[in-house]
Amino acid sequence: MSPVEQRVYDFWREGANIPVLHPEENRKPEKAGGQTSDTRRDRLEALHRIYGKKPGTYDDSNVRFFEAEYQPLLNLLTAVVKLIRAERSVTGGSAISPEKFAEYQAVKRLRGMYTALESDIFRDHRLLTQQNTVLNKDLDKVMNELGGDFEKNGLTAPSPNGHSKHGIGNSHPSSPSRF
């Protein structure tokens, strides 16, 4: 659910007043090119849940009326439809409590955050690897330009593992450790 849908859903669950929907009076005829049967079915079920009515009280014309006349409540209808679809998806069609649905949503959000973080880590690793390659090429270039002068000045060339022969991180037996 979006934050707006969640907020409207929470208000409704806490007992917010919603306009009355009369099954016989509040109807709107079907228009051409309507919704799929699954969408109509889910919205009809959501309408029954919102108003606490048993199935069969409302029909598609009541859903169309609700959508046209109660537009500020469309987020509530959408939220309840998402709840219904999540119930079917998670439990194979059996009902779940709003608390379990909230838990499901939280886990889904966490999984999304983890995936995004993992993607960022892989991107950063790739960039660092590219930068390391460029730096190694630059170092090789400098070492080749200095040639013999490099060792004449008392400097030692880095070993293949990236440390100088007598520098930090190297355990040469003739040089005492500085750390």
C-alpha positions in Angstrom: 0.0 0.0 0.0 1.1 3.5 -0.6 1.5 5.8 2.4 -1.8 7.6 1.6 -3.7 4.3 1.1 -2.2 3.0 4.4 -3.3 6.2 6.2 -6.9 6.1 4.8 -7.1 2.3 5.6 -5.9 2.9 9.2 -8.5 5.7 9.7 -11.2 3.4 8.4 -10.0 0.5 10.7 -10.1 2.9 13.6 -13.8 3.7 12.9 -13.8 6.8 10.7 -17.2 7.6 9.3 -17.8 6.9 5.7 -20.9 7.9 3.6 -23.7 5.4 3.5 -24.0 3.3 0.3 -27.6 2.1 -0.3 -27.6 -1.0 -2.5 -30.8 -0.1 -4.4 -30.4 3.6 -4.6 -26.7 4.2 -5.2 -26.2 2.7 -8.6 -24.4 3.8 -11.8 -24.9 2.0 -15.1 -22.0 0.2 -16.8 -20.0 2.1 -19.4 -18.3 0.5 -22.4 -14.7 -0.7 -22.0 -15.0 -1.4 -18.3 -12.6 -3.2 -16.0 -11.6 -6.9 -16.2 -13.7 -9.4 -14.3 -11.0 -9.9 -11.7 -10.8 -6.2 -11.0 -14.6 -5.9 -10.7 -14.7 -9.0 -8.5 -12.0 -7.6 -6.2 -13.5 -4.2 -5.9 -16.9 -5.7 -5.2 -15.5 -7.8 -2.4 -13.7 -4.7 -1.1 -16.9 -2.8 -1.0 -18.6 -5.5 1.0 -15.7 -5.5 3.5 -15.7 -1.7 3.8 -19.3 -1.6 4.6 -19.4 -4.8 6.6 -22.0 -6.4 4.4 -22.4 -10.0 3.4 -21.6 -10.9 -0.2 -24.4 -10.3 -2.6 -25.6 -7.0 -1.0 -23.9 -4.9 -3.6 -23.3 -5.4 -7.3 -21.0 -3.8 -10.0 -23.3 -0.8 -10.3 -22.8 0.0 -6.7 -19.0 -0.2 -7.2 -19.2 2.2 -10.2 -21.3 4.6 -8.1 -18.8 4.4 -5.2 -15.9 5.1 -7.6 -17.7 8.1 -9.2 -19.3 9.7 -6.2 -16.9 8.9 -3.4 -13.6 9.7 -5.1 -11.9 10.8 -1.8 -12.4 7.2 -0.7 -10.8 5.6 -3.7 -7.6 5.1 -1.8 -9.5 3.1 0.8 -11.1 0.9 -1.9 -7.6 0.4 -3.5 -6.1 -0.4 -0.1 -8.7 -3.1 0.6 -8.4 -4.5 -2.9 -4.6 -4.8 -2.2 -5.3 -6.5 1.1 -7.6 -9.0 -0.6 -5.1 -9.8 -3.3 -2.3 -10.2 -0.8 -4.5 -12.6 1.2 -5.0 -14.7 -1.9 -1.3 -14.5 -2.8 0.0 -15.3 0.7 -2.5 -17.7 2.1 -4.0 -19.3 -1.0 -7.3 -17.5 -0.5 -7.9 -17.8 3.2 -8.4 -14.7 5.2 -5.6 -13.1 7.2 -5.8 -10.4 9.9 -4.8 -6.8 9.2 -1.9 -7.3 11.6 -0.6 -10.2 9.5 -1.1 -8.2 6.4 0.9 -5.3 7.9 3.6 -7.7 8.8 3.6 -9.0 5.2 3.9 -5.5 3.9 6.8 -4.7 6.3 8.7 -7.8 5.2 8.1 -6.9 1.5 9.4 -3.3 2.2 12.5 -4.7 4.0 13.2 -7.1 1.1 13.0 -4.1 -1.3 15.4 -2.1 0.9 17.8 -5.0 1.1 17.8 -5.5 -2.6 18.5 -1.8 -3.2 21.3 -1.8 -0.6 22.8 -4.9 -2.2 22.7 -3.3 -5.6 24.4 -0.2 -4.2 27.2 -2.3 -2.6 27.8 -4.2 -5.9 27.9 -0.8 -7.8 30.4 0.6 -5.3 32.5 -2.5 -5.5 32.6 -2.3 -9.3 33.6 1.4 -9.2 36.3 0.7 -6.6 37.7 -2.1 -8.8 37.7 0.2 -11.8 39.5 2.9 -9.8 42.0 0.4 -8.5 42.8 -0.7 -12.0 43.4 2.9 -13.1 45.6 3.6 -10.1 47.7 0.5 -10.8 48.2 1.5 -14.4 49.2 5.0 -13.2 51.7 3.4 -10.7 53.1 1.2 -13.4 53.6 4.2 -15.6 55.4 6.2 -12.9 57.6 3.2 -12.0 58.6 2.8 -15.7 59.3 6.5 -16.0 61.6 6.5 -12.9 63.3 3.3 -13.9 66.6 3.0 -12.1 66.1 6.3 -10.3 63.4 4.7 -8.3 65.8 2.3 -6.5 68.7 4.8 -6.6 66.8 7.1 -4.3 66.3 4.4 -1.7 62.7 3.6 -2.7 61.6 0.1 -3.2 59.2 -1.1 -5.8 55.9 -2.5 -4.6 55.5 -6.2 -4.4 52.7 -7.9 -6.4 50.5 -7.9 -3.3 50.6 -4.0 -3.3 53.0 -3.5 -0.3 56.6 -2.2 -0.6 59.3 -4.7 0.4 59.9 -3.0 3.7 56.7 -1.0 4.2 53.7 -1.3 6.4 51.9 -4.6 6.3 55.0 -6.5 5.3 56.7 -8.8 7.6 60.3 -8.8 6.3 62.5 -10.6 8.8 65.2 -7.9 8.8 63.0 -5.0 9.5 61.3 -4.6 12.9 57.6 -4.1 12.9 56.5 -0.5 13.5 53.2 -1.6 15.0 
